[in-house]
Amino acid sequence: MKKIHKLLIDEKKSILESMQKLDQVGTRCLFVVDKFKKFKGILTDGDLRRYILKFKNFNAKINKIYNKKSFFVFKNKIRGNKKLKLFLTKNKNLIVPVLDKKKKPVDYLENNKSSQKIGFDNLVLVMAGGKGLRMRPFTDILPKPLIPFNKKPVILNIFDQFKKFKFNNFLVSLRSDDKILNNYLNQFESKYRINFLKEKKPLGSGGCLKSIKNQTEPFFMVNCDSLIKINPIKLLNFHNEKKSILTIVVCLKSHQIPYGQCEIKSNGFLKSIIEKPNNKILTNVGMYVIDPEISKFLPKLNFFDMDILIKKILTLKKNISIFPIQETDWKDSGSWDNYFKAINENNHRNK
């Protein structure tokens, strides 16, 4: 019998508590129950992300978010159940709750083939070709990806975040004259599977995508100065579910304006004033999931940044998905101010 209690969550819990539990159990969904432990429905990671994007709120209760008409099966009706077999075939990443006569979850079923996978071969493209101008004078001596964070270089933090979830196919884009970073990473060839894409000329944050060939599965792309606490499996599932050309990871960030914000009536007179308003904005954190089909939409230019590519995709009316994460799950180490802020937050959390 599986430990079913780990997948149960009370319908009065918050989005944040649900996301934390999903990370703990490693599944793509939870079984929502009432105070009597009776089954109420299924809550998926996608349900939570969609709500966050719409309402920009991690603290709302899940009682209005989960699927109240979700599929389940009673314990005494598993054998020969054609609907169950069909559901598991079509939904390889979801699990089916098994209920007793009192409608309490006692077990769950899953697609056996989906649970057998022990590793992922999806490419992880790490962008490390920048000059690190904002980090001088350090970057006049050493490459920015080798700046230490949490007792190891930033780029190894990125590798380890993926490797923890069994992704170990890395492609590092770097300048062709950056022998220090190249030689440093070569010493880890027994731990990480690393290849290099050497830029003879600067290509921008998106130009190197023209060199990505023969990909049959979606791949990740992440800036080397973005430290992101994320489950890549959930991100990949989200991308595949949305069937998008591109998925952008965004952070729901609070931004307080240190001034009074004036709202004006149509006749030009003051309507109201809000003192130091606190706005919530969705910020691009520099991490993407990219479909191989993107090769059809790349600009003709050799040098281009991701914003140029994104604008072109939107102009062509192709879908771009947004995957939201918490503000605390993103650390920007691309400038000294942000770097020391990240260090202080990390030290405070580890106390």
ROLUMPA-185133 format. One record per residue: x, y, z of N, C-alpha, C in turn; residue in three letters. Coordinates in steps of 0.05 Angstrom, whole numbers, padded with zeros to 5 digits, always signed. Each point is the difference from the previous one (the first is absolute). Layout:
BEGIN
XYZXYZXYZALA/...
END
This chain:
BEGIN
+00017-00024+00000-00017+00024+00000+00018+00025+00000MET/-00006+00018-00017+00015+00025-00002-00008+00018+00023LYS/+00017+00019+00007-00005+00019+00021-00018+00022-00010LYS/-00026-00007+00000-00020+00018-00012-00002+00026+00015ILE/+00005+00000+00027-00004+00024+00016+00018+00023-00009HIS/+00022-00006-00013+00018+00021-00010-00012+00016-00022LYS/-00019-00011-00014-00012+00014-00023-00026+00014+00007LEU/-00009-00002+00025-00025+00013+00008+00005+00028+00010LEU/-00018+00018-00008+00002+00028+00009-00028+00010+00006ILE/-00002+00014+00022-00026+00011+00008-00009+00022-00018ASP/-00026+00001-00006-00010+00020-00019+00002+00029+00010GLU/+00007+00004+00026+00003+00027+00010+00029+00010+00000LYS/+00018-00017-00011+00028+00008-00002+00004+00021-00022LYS/+00022+00014+00001+00006+00021-00019+00015-00010-00024SER/+00002+00017-00021+00015-00007-00024+00029-00006+00007ILE/+00012+00017+00017+00028-00003+00007+00005-00026+00015LEU/-00018-00007+00018+00003-00026+00015-00003-00023-00019GLU/-00017+00002-00020-00004-00021-00020+00025-00004-00017SER/+00012+00023-00008+00023-00002-00017+00024-00012+00015MET/+00002+00006+00026+00021-00011+00016-00004-00030+00004GLN/-00025-00009+00002-00005-00028+00003+00005-00015-00026LYS/-00007+00012-00022+00006-00012-00026+00030-00004-00004LEU/+00016+00019+00009+00029-00003-00001+00010-00023+00017ASP/-00013-00003+00023+00008-00021+00019-00006-00028-00011GLN/-00024-00004-00011-00008-00026-00008+00010-00007-00028VAL/+00006+00021-00017+00011-00005-00026-00020-00009-00021GLY/-00026+00001+00006-00021-00007-00019-00010+00026-00014THR/-00017-00004-00020-00010+00022-00015-00027+00010+00010ARG/-00012-00015+00019-00026+00007+00011-00002-00010+00029CYS/-00020+00012+00014-00007-00007+00027-00029-00008+00001LEU/-00008-00015+00020-00028-00007+00005-00011+00018+00021PHE/-00020+00015-00007-00012+00019+00019-00021-00014+00016VAL/+00001+00004+00027-00020-00013+00018-00012+00021+00019VAL/-00023-00007+00012-00012+00018+00020+00010-00008+00027ASP/-00012+00012+00021+00010-00005+00027-00005-00029+00009LYS/-00018-00014-00014-00005-00028+00007+00016-00020-00018PHE/+00019+00012-00015+00018-00015-00018-00014-00013-00024LYS/-00024+00011-00006-00014-00009-00024+00010+00014-00024LYS/+00002-00015-00022+00010+00010-00026-00018+00022-00011PHE/+00012+00023-00008-00015+00021-00012+00008+00006-00029LYS/+00025-00006-00007+00009+00005-00027+00030-00001-00002GLY/+00010+00007-00024+00029-00001-00005+00010+00028-00006ILE/+00024+00006+00011+00013+00026-00004+00026-00005-00014LEU/+00004+00012-00024+00025-00003-00015+00017+00025+00003THR/+00026-00004-00007+00018+00023-00001-00010+00021-00020ASP/-00010-00010-00022-00011+00018-00021-00023+00017+00010GLY/-00018-00012+00017-00022+00015+00011+00010+00024+00017ASP/+00021-00006+00015+00011+00021+00018+00013+00022-00016LEU/+00016-00007-00021+00014+00020-00016-00020+00018-00015ARG/-00021-00012-00010-00020+00016-00015-00013+00021+00018ARG/-00006-00008+00024-00013+00018+00019+00019+00023+00007TYR/+00026-00007+00005+00020+00020+00007+00003+00021-00022ILE/+00000-00009-00025+00003+00018-00023-00024+00019-00002LEU/-00023-00010+00006-00025+00016-00002-00003+00019+00022LYS/+00005-00008+00025-00005+00017+00023+00025+00009+00015PHE/+00023-00009-00008+00026+00008+00012-00001-00003+00031LYS/-00008-00023+00008-00003-00005+00029+00008-00029+00007ASN/+00020-00002+00018+00008-00026+00009-00014-00009+00026PHE/-00015+00018+00012-00012-00005+00027-00029-00008-00001ASN/-00013-00001-00023-00028-00007-00002-00004-00030+00008ALA/-00024-00006+00009-00006-00028+00007-00006-00016-00025LYS/+00004-00026+00002-00002-00017-00024-00029-00010-00005ILE/-00019+00007+00019-00027-00011-00002-00015+00008-00025ASN/+00010+00022-00013-00013+00009-00025+00017-00006-00025LYS/+00022-00014+00004+00019-00005-00022+00000-00029-00010ILE/-00002-00018+00018+00003-00029-00008-00023-00010-00017TYR/+00004-00022-00014-00020-00012-00018-00019-00017+00016ASN/-00024+00009+00004-00020-00015+00016-00013-00023-00016LYS/+00006-00001-00026-00012-00022-00016+00022-00018-00011LYS/+00021-00004+00016+00023-00016-00009-00006-00030+00001SER/+00015-00014-00015-00004-00029-00003+00010-00015+00024PHE/-00015-00020+00009+00009-00018+00022-00012-00027-00004PHE/+00008-00020+00016-00010-00027-00003-00003-00012+00029VAL/-00021-00015+00004-00004-00013+00025+00017-00025+00001PHE/+00008-00007+00024+00019-00022+00004-00011-00027-00011LYS/-00026-00004+00002-00011-00025-00008-00008-00001-00030ASN/+00008+00022-00015-00007+00001-00028+00024+00006-00018LYS/+00023-00009+00009+00025+00004-00016+00003-00021-00022ILE/-00004-00025+00007+00004-00022-00019-00018+00003-00025ARG/+00012+00000-00023-00015+00001-00025-00013+00027-00006GLY/+00008+00020+00013-00012+00027-00003+00011+00013-00025ASN/-00016+00001-00022+00010+00011-00025+00004+00030+00001LYS/-00017+00014+00015+00003+00029+00002+00027+00007+00014LYS/+00007-00016+00020+00025+00004+00015+00024-00004-00018LEU/-00001-00022-00016+00022-00006-00018+00003+00023-00021LYS/-00022+00009-00010+00001+00022-00021+00010+00025+00012LEU/-00008+00007+00025+00009+00024+00013+00030+00000+00005PHE/+00011-00023+00009+00029-00002+00005+00016+00001-00025LEU/-00012-00010-00022+00014+00001-00026+00002+00028-00010THR/-00021+00016+00003-00001+00027-00010+00014+00020+00018LYS/+00002-00006+00026+00011+00018+00019+00024-00013+00014ASN/+00022-00002-00014+00023-00015+00010+00013+00012+00025LYS/-00004+00026+00004+00014+00013+00023-00019+00003+00024ASN/-00025-00006-00003-00019+00003+00022-00004-00027+00015LEU/-00010+00002+00024-00005-00024+00016-00030-00001+00007ILE/-00011-00024+00004-00028-00003+00005-00005-00008+00029VAL/-00016+00015+00015-00006-00008+00028-00018-00024+00001PRO/+00007-00018+00019-00017-00023+00005-00014+00005+00027VAL/-00027-00002-00001-00016+00007+00024-00013-00025+00012LEU/-00005+00001+00026-00015-00021+00013-00030+00006-00001ASP/-00017-00015+00014-00029+00004-00001-00008+00027+00011LYS/+00016+00010+00019-00007+00026+00012+00012+00024-00016LYS/+00010-00007-00023+00012+00020-00018+00025+00013+00011LYS/+00015-00016+00015+00026+00010+00010+00022-00012-00016LYS/+00020+00016-00008+00023-00011-00016+00016-00021+00017PRO/+00004-00023-00012+00016-00021+00013+00024-00009-00016VAL/+00001+00008-00025+00022-00008-00018-00001+00017-00025ASP/+00019-00004-00018-00002+00014-00026+00013-00018-00021TYR/-00008+00005-00025+00011-00015-00023+00013+00020-00019LEU/+00021-00011-00014+00014+00017-00019+00008-00016-00025GLU/+00007+00013-00021+00009-00013-00024+00028-00011+00006ASN/+00003-00027-00001+00025-00013+00007+00023+00010-00017ASN/-00005+00005-00026+00021+00009-00018+00011+00027+00008LYS/-00017+00018+00010+00009+00026+00007+00017+00000+00025SER/-00004-00020+00018+00015-00001+00025+00026-00015-00003SER/+00006-00011-00023+00025-00015-00004+00023+00017-00009GLN/-00005+00025-00008+00021+00016-00011+00019+00009+00022LYS/+00026-00004-00004+00019+00006+00021+00018+00024-00007ILE/-00004+00012-00023+00016+00023-00008-00012+00014-00024GLY/+00009+00024-00004-00010+00016-00023+00023+00009-00017PHE/-00005-00001-00026+00021+00007-00019-00004+00028-00012ASP/-00020+00014+00010-00005+00027-00011+00024+00018+00004ASN/+00007+00015-00021+00023+00018+00001-00005+00023+00019LEU/+00021+00007+00015+00000+00024+00017+00021+00019-00010VAL/-00009+00021-00014+00019+00020-00011+00004+00022+00021LEU/+00026+00003+00008+00007+00020+00020+00015+00023-00014VAL/-00011+00024+00002+00011+00023-00014+00023+00012+00017MET/+00024-00004-00008+00023+00010+00015+00020+00016-00017ALA/-00010+00012-00021+00017+00014-00019+00002+00030+00004GLY/-00013+00011+00021+00002+00028+00004+00026+00009+00012GLY/+00006+00026-00003+00025+00011+00010+00000+00007+00030LYS/-00024+00001+00011-00002+00006+00029+00008+00029+00006GLY/-00009+00019-00016+00009+00027+00003-00009+00012+00027LEU/-00024-00009+00010-00010+00011+00025+00015-00011+00024ARG/+00017-00021-00004+00014-00012+00022+00030+00006+00001MET/+00008+00020-00015+00028+00008+00001+00007+00012+00027ARG/+00024-00003+00010+00024-00010-00013+00004-00031+00002PRO/-00018-00014+00014+00002-00029+00003+00002-00013-00027PHE/-00017+00008-00019-00002-00014-00026+00023+00008-00019THR/+00017+00019+00009+00024+00005-00015+00021-00022+00004ASP/-00005-00016+00022+00019-00021+00007-00013-00028-00005ILE/-00024-00003+00011-00014-00026-00003-00027+00004-00013LEU/-00010-00021-00014-00027+00002-00013-00022+00002+00022PRO/-00021+00013-00007-00023+00004+00018-00012-00026+00010LYS/-00002-00021-00016-00011-00026+00010+00015-00012+00023PRO/+00025+00009+00004+00016-00012+00022-00001+00016+00026LEU/-00017+00021+00000-00005+00014+00025-00012-00020+00020ILE/+00010-00001+00025-00010-00020+00019-00027+00007+00012PRO/-00016-00020+00003-00026+00002+00014-00005-00026+00014PHE/-00006+00001+00025-00005-00025+00016+00023-00019-00002ASN/+00025+00011+00002+00025-00015+00002+00008-00014-00026LYS/-00012+00009-00023+00009-00011-00026-00007+00021-00021LYS/+00013-00002-00024-00007+00019-00021-00029+00000-00008PRO/-00009+00023-00008-00029+00003-00008-00008-00021-00020VAL/+00017-00005-00020-00008-00018-00021-00003-00029+00010ILE/+00015-00008+00021-00004-00026+00011-00026-00002+00016LEU/-00008+00022+00012-00026+00001+00013-00023-00006-00021ASN/+00003+00011-00024-00020-00005-00021+00001-00029-00008ILE/+00024-00011-00005+00003-00028-00007-00014-00018+00021PHE/+00006+00005+00025-00009-00018+00021-00030+00002+00004ASP/-00012+00023-00005-00029+00002+00001-00014-00018-00020GLN/+00012-00002-00024-00011-00018-00020+00007-00029+00006PHE/+00024-00005+00008+00010-00027+00005-00016-00014+00023LYS/-00009+00017+00018-00015-00011+00023-00026-00013-00010LYS/-00010+00009-00023-00024-00012-00012+00006-00017-00024PHE/+00026-00009-00002+00009-00020-00020+00001+00012-00028LYS/+00006+00025-00003+00007+00013-00025+00030+00004+00000PHE/+00014-00011-00020+00029+00002+00000+00011+00001-00028ASN/-00013+00016-00017+00009+00004-00027+00003+00030-00005ASN/+00024+00010+00006+00005+00029+00000+00015+00009-00024PHE/-00008+00023-00011+00014+00014-00021+00006+00028+00010LEU/+00025+00007+00002+00008+00026+00011+00008+00018-00024VAL/-00014+00022-00003+00007+00020-00021+00020+00020+00013SER/+00024+00002-00011+00020+00018+00011+00017+00012-00023LEU/+00015+00020+00007+00017+00013-00020+00023-00019-00007ARG/+00008+00000-00025+00021-00018-00010+00027+00005+00014SER/+00004+00024+00010+00025+00006+00013-00001-00004+00030ASP/-00022-00010+00010-00003-00004+00029+00011-00027+00008ASP/+00026-00002+00001+00013-00025+00007-00001-00007+00029LYS/-00003+00020+00017-00002-00005+00029-00025-00016+00007ILE/-00023+00010-00009-00025-00014+00005+00000-00028-00013LEU/+00010-00001-00025+00001-00026-00014+00017-00020+00015ASN/+00024+00008+00009+00017-00019+00014-00011-00007+00027ASN/-00012+00019+00013-00011-00006+00027-00022-00021-00002TYR/-00018+00003-00019-00023-00019-00002+00010-00027-00010LEU/+00021-00001-00015+00010-00026-00010+00008-00019+00022ASN/+00007+00011+00023+00008-00018+00022-00023-00014+00013GLN/-00025+00007-00008-00024-00013+00011-00013-00019-00020PHE/+00015-00008-00020-00012-00017-00021-00010-00027+00010GLU/+00010-00009+00023-00010-00025+00011-00026+00003+00015SER/-00006+00025+00008-00025+00006+00016-00022+00010-00018LYS/+00007+00018-00018-00020+00013-00018+00006-00007-00029TYR/-00021-00003-00015+00003-00004-00029-00001+00028-00013ARG/+00023+00010-00007+00002+00028-00010+00012+00001-00028ILE/-00013+00015-00017+00011+00008-00026+00001+00030-00002ASN/+00015+00010-00019+00004+00029-00001-00008+00011-00028PHE/-00012+00023+00001-00007+00015-00024+00016+00026+00001LEU/+00022+00001-00016+00018+00023+00003-00006+00021-00021LYS/-00006+00024+00011-00008+00023-00016+00025+00015-00009GLU/+00005+00001-00026+00023+00015-00011-00007+00030+00001LYS/-00025+00007-00003-00010+00027+00002-00024+00000+00019LYS/-00005+00022+00014-00023+00001+00018-00026-00005-00016PRO/-00017-00017+00011-00025-00007-00014-00025+00011+00014LEU/+00004+00013+00023-00024+00009+00015-00012-00023+00016GLY/-00021+00006+00014-00012-00021+00018-00016-00020-00016SER/-00005+00005-00026-00015-00020-00015+00014-00010-00025GLY/+00021+00013-00009+00013-00008-00025+00011-00028-00001GLY/+00009-00010+00023+00011-00027+00000-00020-00022-00006CYS/-00026+00007+00001-00021-00020-00007+00003-00010-00028LEU/+00013+00016-00018+00003-00009-00028+00020-00023-00001LYS/+00015-00004+00020+00020-00022+00000-00011-00026+00013SER/-00025+00002+00011-00012-00024+00013-00014-00016-00022ILE/+00012-00023-00005-00010-00017-00022-00010-00027+00011LYS/-00016-00014-00016-00008-00028+00004-00013-00005+00027ASN/-00014+00019+00010-00015-00004+00025-00028-00010-00006GLN/-00008-00022+00012-00026-00011-00004-00019+00004+00024THR/+00012+00009+00022-00015+00005+00025+00004+00030+00008GLU/-00019+00011+00015+00004+00027+00010+00025+00001+00017PRO/+00013+00024+00000+00025+00003+00015-00002+00025+00018PHE/+00017+00000+00020+00001+00023+00019+00022+00020-00009PHE/-00005+00025+00007+00020+00020-00005+00000+00018+00025MET/+00023+00005+00012+00002+00015+00025+00024+00018+00000VAL/-00003+00025+00009+00023+00018+00003+00017-00009+00023ASN/+00026+00003-00002+00018-00010+00020+00000+00017+00025CYS/-00012+00023+00000-00002+00017+00024-00027-00002+00013ASP/-00017-00019-00009-00026-00004+00012+00000-00025+00018SER/-00003+00004+00025-00001-00023+00019-00030-00004+00007LEU/-00010-00022-00011-00029-00005+00002-00006-00027+00013ILE/-00015+00002+00022-00008-00025+00013-00026-00010-00013LYS/+00003-00021-00016-00022-00009-00016+00002-00030-00005ILE/-00023-00012-00003-00001-00028-00008-00002-00001-00031ASN/+00021-00007-00014+00000+00000-00029-00021-00019-00012PRO/-00007-00021+00015-00020-00019-00011-00027+00013-00001ILE/-00007+00016+00020-00025+00014+00000-00001+00021-00022LYS/+00022+00013-00003+00002+00020-00022-00004-00013-00027LEU/+00013-00022-00004-00001-00014-00026-00029-00011-00004LEU/-00012-00011+00020-00027-00010-00002-00019+00023-00007ASN/+00003+00022+00013-00016+00024-00005+00002+00009-00029PHE/+00025+00000-00010+00005+00008-00028-00013-00019-00019HIS/+00003-00026+00004-00012-00020-00017-00031+00001+00000ASN/-00010+00005+00024-00029+00002+00003-00012+00023-00016GLU/+00015+00022+00000-00009+00024-00014+00005-00001-00030LYS/+00017-00018-00009+00007-00003-00029+00009+00027-00012LYS/+00018+00013+00014+00010+00026-00008+00026-00002-00015SER/+00006+00020-00016+00026+00003-00012+00021+00007+00021ILE/-00008+00016+00020+00018+00010+00020-00014+00003+00027LEU/+00013-00007+00021-00010+00005+00027+00020+00017+00015THR/-00009+00022+00012+00017+00019+00014-00005-00003+00030ILE/+00021-00004+00016-00003-00001+00029+00000+00029+00010VAL/-00020+00007+00016-00002+00027+00010-00003-00001+00031VAL/+00009+00022+00012-00002+00002+00029-00021+00021+00007CYS/-00018-00007+00018-00020+00019+00010+00014+00018+00020LEU/+00008+00024-00008+00017+00017+00016-00016+00025+00010LYS/+00003+00005+00025-00013+00024+00011+00018+00025-00005SER/-00012+00021-00009+00016+00024-00006-00014+00024+00013HIS/+00013+00011+00020-00012+00023+00014+00011+00026-00011GLN/-00019+00017-00008+00008+00027-00010+00002+00018+00024ILE/+00023+00014+00004+00005+00016+00024-00014+00027-00001PRO/-00020+00003-00016-00013+00026-00003-00030-00004+00000TYR/-00015+00022+00004-00029-00002-00001-00009-00001-00029GLY/-00018-00019-00006-00010-00003-00027-00027+00014-00003GLN/-00001+00019-00018-00024+00016-00004-00018-00012-00022CYS/-00025-00003+00006-00019-00009-00021-00017+00024-00007GLU/-00003+00005-00026-00013+00025-00010-00027-00006-00013ILE/-00019+00017+00005-00026-00002-00013+00002+00008-00029LYS/-00020-00006-00016+00000+00007-00028+00001+00031-00005SER/-00010+00015+00020+00000+00030-00002+00026+00012+00009ASN/+00019-00017+00008+00026+00010+00008+00004+00005+00030GLY/-00022-00002+00016+00003+00003+00029+00008-00026+00013PHE/+00011+00002+00024+00010-00023+00015-00024-00018+00009LEU/+00003-00025-00006-00020-00020+00009+00008-00012+00027LYS/+00025-00008+00002+00009-00012+00025+00031+00000+00000SER/+00012-00005+00023+00029-00003+00001+00006-00025+00017ILE/+00017-00016-00010+00008-00025+00014+00029+00004+00008ILE/+00005-00001+00026+00026+00006+00011+00018-00026-00002GLU/+00022+00003-00014+00020-00022-00003-00013-00026-00008LYS/-00014-00001-00023-00014-00025-00008+00020-00023-00005PRO/-00010-00024+00007+00016-00024-00003-00012-00016-00023ASN/+00013-00001-00023-00010-00014-00024+00013-00027-00003ASN/-00014-00019-00011+00011-00026-00006+00003-00003-00030LYS/+00025-00006-00008+00006-00003-00029+00012-00027-00006ILE/-00004-00010-00024+00012-00025-00008+00026+00006-00015LEU/+00022-00009+00012+00026+00007-00010+00014-00024-00014THR/+00010+00003-00023+00015-00021-00014+00026-00006+00015ASN/+00004-00025+00009+00023-00007+00016+00023-00011-00017VAL/-00003-00002-00027+00021-00010-00017+00002-00030-00002GLY/-00023-00013+00001-00001-00029-00003-00024-00007-00018MET/+00005-00019-00019-00020-00006-00020-00001-00031-00005TYR/-00023-00009-00010-00002-00026-00013-00007+00006-00029VAL/+00016-00012-00018-00003+00006-00028-00006-00024-00017ILE/-00020+00002-00017-00007-00022-00017+00019+00000-00025ASP/+00008-00024-00009+00018-00001-00024-00011+00015-00024PRO/-00026+00003-00001-00013+00014-00022+00008+00029-00002GLU/+00012+00010+00021+00007+00028+00001+00020+00008-00022ILE/+00014-00020-00011+00019+00005-00021-00013+00014-00025SER/-00027-00004-00003-00014+00011-00022-00005+00030+00003LYS/+00004+00010+00025-00008+00028+00006+00024+00017+00008PHE/+00024-00010-00002+00023+00015+00008+00005+00023-00020LEU/+00008+00024+00010+00006+00023-00018+00023-00007-00018PRO/+00002+00014-00023+00022-00005-00019+00026+00011+00011LYS/-00001+00019+00019+00024+00011+00012+00016-00021+00015LEU/+00026+00002+00000+00016-00018+00016+00000+00009+00030ASN/+00000+00026+00005-00001+00010+00027-00029+00010+00006PHE/-00012-00013+00020-00026+00010+00009-00005-00009+00029PHE/-00014+00016+00015-00007-00007+00027-00028-00013+00001ASP/-00006-00013+00023-00025-00015+00002-00024+00017-00003MET/+00001+00026+00007-00024+00017-00003-00008+00003-00029ASP/+00021+00000-00018-00006+00003-00029-00014-00026-00010ILE/+00009-00023+00009-00012-00025-00008-00029-00002+00011LEU/-00003+00008+00025-00027-00001+00013-00020+00018-00015ILE/+00009+00024-00008-00018+00018-00015-00007-00011-00027LYS/+00019-00014-00013-00006-00012-00026-00021-00023+00003LYS/+00004-00016+00020-00019-00022+00005-00028+00010+00005ILE/-00002+00022+00016-00026+00012+00006-00012+00012-00025LEU/+00016+00012-00016-00010+00012-00025-00012-00021-00018THR/+00012-00024+00000-00010-00022-00016-00023-00015+00014LEU/-00008+00010+00023-00023-00010+00015+00004-00029+00008LYS/+00024-00007+00008+00006-00026+00011-00001+00001+00031LYS/-00006-00022+00012-00003+00000+00029+00026+00001+00016ASN/+00001+00017+00020+00022+00001+00019-00012-00003+00028ILE/+00009-00020+00014-00011-00005+00027+00016+00014+00022SER/-00013+00004+00022+00013+00013+00023-00001-00018+00024ILE/+00023-00006+00012+00002-00017+00023+00008+00016+00025PHE/-00018+00006+00019+00007+00018+00022+00013-00015+00023PRO/+00019+00014+00013+00013-00011+00024-00001+00023+00022ILE/+00006-00008+00024+00000+00019+00022+00024+00019-00002GLN/-00002+00023+00012+00022+00019+00001+00024-00012+00014GLU/-00005-00016+00021+00022-00012+00015+00015-00022-00015THR/-00011-00009-00022+00012-00022-00015+00018+00009-00022ASP/+00005+00026-00002+00018+00011-00021+00020+00019+00013TRP/+00025-00005-00007+00022+00018+00008+00015+00009-00025LYS/+00002+00026-00003+00015+00012-00023+00028+00007+00010ASP/+00020-00013-00012+00028+00005+00008+00015+00016-00021SER/-00014+00014-00018+00012+00013-00023+00012+00028+00006GLY/-00004+00011+00024+00012+00025+00008+00009-00003+00029SER/+00019+00017+00008+00010-00002+00028-00022+00005+00020TRP/-00018+00019-00005-00022+00005+00019-00018-00024+00003ASP/-00008-00012-00022-00017-00024+00001+00015-00024+00011ASN/+00025-00002-00007+00016-00023+00010+00002+00001+00031TYR/+00007+00023+00011+00003+00001+00029-00027-00003+00014PHE/-00021+00009-00013-00027-00003+00011-00007-00030+00001LYS/+00007-00015-00022-00005-00029-00001+00017-00014+00022ALA/+00025+00008+00003+00017-00012+00021-00012+00004+00028ILE/-00009+00024+00005-00011+00006+00027-00026-00016+00005ASN/-00017-00002-00021-00025-00015+00003+00006-00029+00004GLU/+00020-00011-00014+00007-00028+00002+00011-00006+00028ASN/+00017+00018+00010+00012-00004+00027-00021+00002+00022ASN/-00019+00018-00004-00022+00003+00020-00017-00025+00000HIS/-00005-00011-00023-00017-00024-00002+00013-00025+00012ARG/+00027-00001-00002+00014-00024+00009+00008+00002+00030ASN/-00008+00022+00013+00007+00002+00029-00018-00019+00017LYS/
END
